[in-house]
Amino acid sequence: MKKSVPEPPPVPKGEIVPDKLISIIEKMDRFCVNPEVSTELVKLIELVKERSAFGIEKYGQPLYSEDGRNGIEDARQELGDLLQYACKIKMSNPEAKDIVEFLKLVKTALVVINYIFM
């Protein structure tokens, strides 16, 4: 098991990731024939914009492709956090009827990730 290691502060180098990601999702949305998926893609664009704004406020810059950090490690750590949050939701609200919307968003995010690496 690999330990979670703190990453260095990011540096502004390379392409701006949120801009590229939004353009990828918009391209997917243009060719999407399923209105439900299209709605989720729009929600993901809004989420990316929100998180980018948070990152700019926190780090003084958007996420860059060559920011000096290990993207796989960052994503691995965030995945661990996501799993814990999902478990917390289930533990604190076993019925979790509103979780359906969140799960649709997660499913669509996985489709986008798959599309990125195709």
TAVENNOR-V574213 format. One line per field, one symbol per residue. ss: DSSP state (A for helix, B for strand, O for the rest). phi: phi as a letter, one per 20 degrees, with the letter a starting at -180 (. if undefined). burial: + if it has 16 or more other ideal C-beta (glycine too) atoms within 10 Angstrom, else -. A space follows every 10 residues. Layout:
ss = ???
phi = ???
burial = ???
This chain:
ss = OOOOOOOOOO OOOOOBAAAA AAAAAAAAAA OOOOAAAAAA AAAAAAAAAA AAAAAAAAAO OOOBOOOOOO AAAAAAAAAA AAAAAAAAAA AAOOOOOOAA AAAAAAAAAA AAAAAAOO
phi = .effdfefgf debneefgff ffffffffff dfdefffgff ffffffffff ffffffffdm affdfcende fffgffffff fgfffffggf febgfkfffg ffffffgfff ffggfgef
burial = ---------+ ------++-- ++--+--++- -+----++-+ +--++--+-- -+--+----- ++++--+-+- ---------- ---------- ---------- ----+--++- -+------
